[in-house]
Amino acid sequence: MFLIYRQYLFELEITKVEEKDDVLYVHDGLYNRGDRHGADLIKEFPLELVKNDEQKRMLLAHMSCSDVVLMQELIYYLLGGKIGI
């Protein structure tokens, strides 16, 4: 469920993905977010840059620490709980 959440709310400007010696190298582009807000920050997940499902999962997990908290709050909200755990 978390990886689906990440794929639909993906915000990274990824330009290139390389795998060398079992290490995935992620190259990101320029971030010009000064005049962008909300939905403008969401990017289409770059499926064309990954070679297999393992690389896709790795890229979706890349830099996703804060998304764990946001997803947890979203789930509590959707289940009728309160936000701000």
C-alpha positions in Angstrom: 0.0 0.0 0.0 2.8 2.4 0.8 4.5 2.0 -2.6 1.2 2.6 -4.4 0.8 5.8 -2.3 4.4 6.8 -3.2 3.8 6.1 -6.9 0.7 8.3 -7.1 2.2 11.1 -5.0 5.8 11.0 -6.4 7.5 14.4 -6.2 11.1 13.7 -7.2 12.7 15.1 -10.4 14.5 11.9 -11.4 16.6 12.2 -14.6 18.6 8.9 -14.6 18.8 5.6 -12.7 21.9 3.4 -12.9 22.7 0.1 -11.2 26.3 -0.8 -10.7 27.6 -3.6 -8.5 24.2 -4.0 -6.9 24.0 -0.3 -6.0 21.2 1.9 -7.4 22.4 5.4 -8.3 19.6 8.0 -8.6 20.3 11.2 -10.5 17.9 14.0 -9.8 17.3 17.2 -11.8 16.9 20.8 -10.8 14.3 21.7 -8.3 12.7 25.0 -9.0 9.8 24.9 -6.6 9.6 28.6 -5.7 6.4 29.2 -7.6 4.9 25.7 -7.4 2.4 24.5 -4.8 0.3 21.5 -4.0 -0.6 19.3 -7.0 2.1 21.0 -9.1 4.8 19.3 -7.1 3.5 15.8 -8.0 5.4 14.1 -10.9 4.5 11.1 -12.9 6.6 8.2 -11.7 9.4 7.6 -14.3 8.7 4.0 -15.2 10.9 4.3 -18.3 14.0 4.8 -16.1 13.7 1.5 -14.1 14.5 -1.9 -15.5 12.6 -4.1 -13.1 10.2 -4.3 -10.1 13.1 -4.3 -7.6 14.5 -1.0 -9.0 10.9 0.4 -9.0 10.5 -0.4 -5.3 13.9 1.0 -4.5 13.2 4.3 -6.3 9.8 4.6 -4.6 11.4 4.1 -1.2 14.1 6.7 -2.0 13.8 9.8 0.2 10.3 8.8 1.5 10.8 9.2 5.3 8.3 12.0 5.7 5.7 10.2 3.5 5.4 7.5 6.1 4.1 10.0 8.6 1.7 11.6 6.1 0.4 8.2 5.0 -0.2 7.2 8.6 -2.2 10.4 9.2 -4.2 9.8 6.0 -5.1 6.3 7.0 -6.3 7.4 10.4 -8.3 10.1 8.8 -9.9 7.8 6.2 -10.7 5.3 9.0 -12.5 8.0 11.0 -9.7 8.7 13.4 -8.1 11.9 14.3 -5.2 13.6 12.6 -2.2 14.4 14.7 -1.1 11.1 16.3 
